[in-house]
C-alpha cells in the first residue's frame, strides 16, 4: 500500500471481538402479520409515519439494563491499543406491546405494524408478545383484554423482567372508565409501563388522558412505576396549567409519550439512570375493588362517551344534533385537507383500506393524522362488524350517520367529477370482489342509475352509497329510478330484522 507524499495518515486497528457467548444476538424473525387485515397485493400500500422506525430504535437505550436489582458494571478505562469488549449478557427483558385496536385507531394501523416490526429487530429483548386492547366495545361479550393473550405474555409474572408499552389514541370508551386504568396501574406496580400516544402532544386534549408535567426519578434501574419519585415542576409559568398539589401518596404515575425517538429516549433515560427526568404523565389512584370491576365495555357505554368522537355501533339516536349541525361544526374546526378528504369519502363505501386508497390517489398530501381526525369526528358509525381491525377489504365497516353523507355530497365543489373519480377507483380495485360497484363510474358519468337492483345483505351498504350519490344529483338524474331504488332498499331493511345473520367478528 502506498500513501501520497506529504500527507498525514492515522492507522488504527479494530479491537478483536473476544466475546464468548452461547446465545444469539441476531434479530428474531417477525411472525405472520395477523394484527390487522391486509389489502390485496395489487393495492397501493399507505406510507407509515416516517419517524416510527427511529422511535422503535430508541429502545436500544435499554440494552444496558441489568435484569437484576444490581447496578450495571462500570465500563473499563479507555486504555491505549486494542481492548476487549465488555462482557455481553443474554437478552433478559421482554417487551410487551399492548395495542389499542379500536375503530378510531384504524388510521394508525400501518404505522403500528411498522413499529412492531422494528421492535422485533431489536435483539436485546428476549420475547416481544403483543396484547390487543379492545377499547370500543362493539361486542358486549368481549372484555377489554383477552385473557389468553395476557396469560401468554406472562404480564402478571413478577419473576420475569418486562417493559410494557401501550400504543393508543386514548379516545375509546374504555379509557373513560375505571377498569382499564386500574389494570394498567396493576401492571405498572410490577413492571415499568408507559403509554405511547399516536397523536402529537398538542392534540392530547382531545383524548381521555389528562396529562400533567412531572419531574420523575427512578432509584431502581428498570424499576416499576411504583418506585418512581415525583416532583411538581418549579416553573412558575406552568402554575396556571397544572395542579399545584403534589402527587398523592400511593398513586401510580404512568408516563405518556409521543411515538417519536426524542420522547422515548427521554423515558429510557428515566429507567436506566438515577437522574431527574421531565415527563408528561397521568396519575392513577389505586382502586380497592378494582379486581371486582367488570372488564368490558358494552355498546351502551360506547354510545355514552361524553364527546361522542369515536365511531359507535349503529343505533337509533334521539335528541342528537342534526346532520347539518354535525357537518358544519366539524368542517369549521377540521384541517382544510381533512375537510376535502371527508367530502371525497362521502362518495365511497367505507373501510380502512378504501379510505386509504382514496387518500393515496386523490389526496396524496394527507397522512394518517387526517384520517384519524375523520374517524374521531363524530360523523361515523360502525356497521356489520364487531372487530374493525380484522374486516377484509371488501367488507363495509364504517358508515356516515343518517343524513351526513347527503350533507357532504351537497358540499362538493364539483360533485359529478368528484364522485366519478372515486367511482373509478372503486371500479378498478373493488369490482372483482364486489360486482355491485362494477360500472359505477360509467353510471355516474351518464347520470344513469340502475333500473333494477337485487338487495342482499352483502351489497346493502354499497347500494345505499350509490343511492345517496344519485339522490344528491336528482336535478340531473332520473328521479323516478332513484325513487324505486330507494324503495327497494327500504323494503329490504324493514324485513332484515326478521332473518338477519349474526354479526361477523
N, C-alpha and C positions, 0 to 999 in steps of 0.2 A: 504494500500500500504506500503511495506517495502523497505528500502533503504540499500544498502551494508554499513557495518560499515566502518568508516574512510574515507568516500568519501564526497566530497563537491557537493551539489546539488543547482541548481538555479531554483526556481519555479516561473514562470511568468504567467500572465493572459493576455488573448487577449481582447483588448477593445471591448466593446459591439457595434454592428452595430446599431447606433441610427439614421441612415439616414431616413428621411421621404421624400418619393418621389412618385409621381404619374405616373412616366414613367418607362419603362423597359430598362435595360441595357443588355438584352440577345442578343446574335448575331442574326442578321436577317437571314432568310433562303436564300440560294443562288438561283437565278432564273434559269429557264431552260437554259442549256448551248447551246445557239444558236449563239454564236460568231463565231464559226468555225465548219466545218463539222467534223463528228466523224467516225472512222473506225468501222467495226463490233465488237461485243463483244469478239469474239474469236481471234482477232488480238492482238499482244502484244502492250502495251502502252509505248511510249517513256518516259524516266525519265526527268522531268523538271530540270532546273538548281537548285542544292541543296540550294543555297543561297537565292532563290526567296522568300520563306515564311518568312525568317528572315528580308528580305528587306521590305516586307509589314508591318511586326510588328514594324518596326522603326517609322511608322507613329503614334504610340501610344504617341510619344512625343508631338504631337499636341493636346492631350486631354485637356491640361490646357489652351488652347487658349480661351479667353473670346470673345463671338460674338459681344460685344460692343467695342467701342474705349477705354474703361477704362482699366487700368492695372489690372492684377489679384490680388485678395486679398492676403496679406502676410499670410503664414502659422502660426498656433497657436504656442506659445512657447512649448518646449518639457518639460512638467511638469511630475513629478513622478506619477505613478499609471495609471489607465485606463483613457483614454481621449476620447473625441468624435471625430468622423471622420469629416473632413471638409465638408461643405455643398456641395452636388453634384448638378451639373447642368444638365438639359436635353440636349441631343445631339442637337447642334445648327448649326453645319457646315455640308455642303455637300462636298463629294469628287467626282469630275468629272474626269473620266478616258477617255482620248482621245487615241484610239488605232489605230496605223497605220496597215492597212490590205493589204498593197502592197505585191506583189508576193515575193519580197526579204525578207519579214518578216515571210515567211512560216516556217522557221526553229524554230522560237521562239514562235509559237502559243501555244504549251503546257505549256511553262514557263509563258506566259502571262495569260493563263487561271488560272494557279495556283496563280499568283499574285492577280488576280481579286477575286478569291475565298477567299484568305487570307485577302484581304481588306474588304470583306463583313463580316468577323468575328469580325471586329473592331467595337465595339458597340458605340463608341463616335461620329460616323458620322451618321447624320440623314438619308441621302439618298446618294446612290452611282450610279448615272447614267453613262452609257457608250456611247461614241460617236465614230463612225468609221471615220477614216481618210483614204480617197482613194487617195493614193499618186502616183499611177501608170498610171491612165488614160486609161484603156483598153476600156472603153465605153465613147465616146465623149460627150454623153448627161449627164453623171454623174458628179456632182460637187465634189470638194474636200471633202466637208462636206454635210451631208444630213440635210436639213432644219428641217425636222420633229424631228430628234434626237437632234439637237441643241436646238430647241424650247422646247422639252420635258425636257431637262436638265436645262432649265432656265438660261443658262450661261450668258445671257445678263442682267439678273436681278441684279441691284446694291443693292437692299434691302436685298438680301439673301446672307449670307456669304458662299463662296465656295472656295475650294482649287482645282486647276486644274493640273493634271499630264498628259503629253503627252508621250506615250510609242512608241518608233520608233527606226529604224536603220538609218534614215535620208539619204537614198540613192535613194528614189523615185524621179521621175522628178518634182513633186510638190515642193520639197524642194529647187529646183534650182530657183524657181520663186518668185515674189513679193506677189501674193495674199495670199498664205498660211502664210507667215511670218507676213504680215500685219494683218491677222485675229488673230494670236497669240498675236501680240503686242496690239491689241484692247482688247482682253480678259485680258491680263496682266495689263492693266490700271484699271481694275475693281477688279480682284481677284489675289491672289498670284498664280503664274504659274511657273512650272519647266518642263524641258524635261528629261525623263528617257531614256537614251541611252542603248540599249540592249547589245552593244558591249563594251568590256573593253576600257578604256581611250586611250591606245596606238594605237588602231585601228580607232579612230575617224577621223583621217586624210583621211580615205577612203570615208567618208560621206560628205554631203554638209554643215555640221556645222563647221565653223571655230571658235573654242572657244579660249578664252584667259583667263588667271588667273586674278581675280579681288578680292579685299577686299570689301565686302558688309556689310552694316548695315541697319537694318530696324527700324527707330524711332517709327513706329506704329506697335504694336504687331499684327501679322497676316495681315499686310497691303499689298496692291497690289504692284506689281513690280515697279510701277512709284514712290513709296515712298522711294525706296532704295537709299542710299548714296553709291557711288562707289569711290574707290581709286585704282590706279595702284600700284601693289606691289613694295616695295623698294628694293627687292632682286636684286643685281647687276648681278647675274648670269643669270637672265631672260632677260637682255637687248637685246640679240640677238634673242630671241624667241617671244617676244610680242611687239606690237607697243608702242612707248614711249609716244604718245599723250594720254591725258586723255579721258574719256568717253564724247562724245559731249553732250551739253545741250539739253534736250528734248528727248534723246534716251531712249529706253526701254531695260533694262538689264534682260535677261532670263537665270537663272542658268541651266546648263546641268549636269546631274548626271549619274553615273553608277547605274545599277539596283542592288544595294548592300546596306546592312544595314549601313555601315560606311558612305557612301556618303549621304544617305537620312537623317541620324541623323544629319550630319553637316548642311544640308539645313533646317531641323526643328529647329536647334539652331538659324539660321538666323531669322526665323519667330517668335519665342517665347522668344527672348531676344533682348537687345539693344547693344550687343557686335559686334565687327567687326569679320566677318567670311570669310575665304578664299573659293572661289568658282571658278569653271570653268564656263564660261558664254559666250553667244552670245549677241552682241549689235545690236539692230534693230533701224534704223532711221525711224521716222514717215513718212508716205506717204500721201500727201494731198488728192490725188484722189484714195485712197485705196478702198473706197466703190464702185467706178465705175469699178474696175478691174474685169475681168471675173474670176469666182471662179471654174474653171475647167481645166483639163489637157487633151489635145487631143492626139490621137495616134502619130501625127506628132511630138508633143513636147516630147512624151515619147521616140521617136527614136532619138532625137537631144541632149540628155544629153551628156555633154562633155566626160564623161568617159565610157558611154555605159556599165555600170556594171550590171544594173538590167535587168531581163528578159523583153523584149519588145514584143508587139504583132507581130505575124508572118507577114513579109513583104519582098518584094524584095529589095535587097540592092546592090548597085554598088559602086565600089571604096573602098570596105571594105577589111580588111586583109583576107588572105586565111584561110581556116580551119586549115591547118597545122601550120600557124603562130600563130593563136589564141591558139591552144592547147599547142604549145611549150612554148609560153610566160606564159601561166597560170601554167603549170607544173613546170616551173623554179622558180616561186615565191610562189606557194602554199605550205602549210604544207605537210609533207610526207603522213600522214594519209588521208588528203583531196585528194591528187593525187590518192591514191589507191582506195578510195571510188568513185571518179569520174569515174575511169576506170570500176569499177563494175557496176555503174549506166548506163553505155553505153549499157549494155545488157538487159535493162529493160524499159518498158513503165513508164513514169514519172508523178507522182503527189506527194503531200506531204506524204500521207500515205504509198505509195510504197517505196519512198526514205527512210523513217524512218524504214520501215520493213526490208529493205536490210541492213541498218546500224546496226539495232538491232541484226540481226542474223549473218552477215558476218563481220561486223566491230564494235564489241561491245565497243571498246575503244574510239570510236568517240562520239562527242556530237553535240549540235545544232550549235556551232561555226564552225564546219567543214562543215555542210550542208549549213550554211549561206555563207560560203566562195564560195561554188559551185554556189549558187543562185545569187551571185554578181560577178561571174567570167566573164560574157560577153559571155559565151558559150551557154546559154539557151535562148529560146523564149517561149512566151505563146501562146497556141493554144486552140481553141474550148471553151473559156470561157471569160467572162468579169469580173469575180469575183473569183479569185483562192481560196479564203478562204472558199467558200460555195460549191465547187465542191466535189461530192461524191468520195468514194474510188475507184470506178470502172470507173472514167472518167479521160481521159488523160488531163493534164493541161500544162505540160512543154514538150518541145522537144528541142533537140540539133539543133543548126544552121546547115545549109546544109554542109555536109562533115565532121562535127565534130565527129559524132558517129563513123564513119569509122576510123578516125584517132585514137580515143581512143581504139577501139576494136583491132586495129593493135598493140597497146602497151601493151596488156595483156600479163602477163608472161606465163600463160597457158590458152589461150583463150577458148579452149574447156572445161576445167574444170571450169573456172570462169563463163562462160555462162551457163553451166549445173547447177551450184549451184544456180545462180539467177533464172533460169527457174524452178527449183524445188520449190522455194518459190512462184513463180507465179502460178504454178500448184496447190500448196496446198492451198493458200489463196485467189486466184483470179478466178480460173476456174469455181467456182459455179456461179459467176456473169458474167464472160466473157468467153464463150465457146471457143473462138479462142485461148486462151492460154492453154487449156487442152491438155495434151500430148506433150507440147513444150519441156519439159526436155528429153523425150524419143527420140524425133525427133533430138535434138541436139546430144544426146549420139550416135545415129546411123548415124548422118550426113545425114539425110533423109528429105529434105524439102518437103512440101506438093505438090502433083502433080497438084491440082486444088484448087483455092481459090475463094470465093464469096465475093467481096469487097463491103462494105457498109459504110455509114457514121459512124456507130457505131464501126466498127472494123478496120477502115482505119489505125489509128496510131499504133494499136497493130500489124497489118500485116507489116507495114513499119519497125518496130523494128525487127521482125523475118526475113524479107528480108535482112536487113543490117547484121544481125548475120551470116546468111548463105553466104552472098556475101563476108564477110570477111574471110570465110573459104573455098573459091572457090577451092583452090588446093586439097581439100579433099572431098568437097561436089559435088553434081551433078550440074554442071554449067548450063546445058540446062534447068533444072527445075527451078533454081533460076532466069534465064533469063525470063522464061514465067511468073513467079510470079511477077517480076518487071514490065513487060509489062502490066499485068492486073491492077496493082496499078496505073501506069502512065495513062492508058486509062481512068480509073475511075476519076482520078484527073483532067484530061483535060475536062471532062464533068461536074464536080461538080459545077462549077460557074453558070451553067445553072439553076439548081434547088436546090441549097444549102439551107438548113433550116436556120432560124435566129439563131445567136449566143446565147447560153444559158447564163443566168445570175446567 
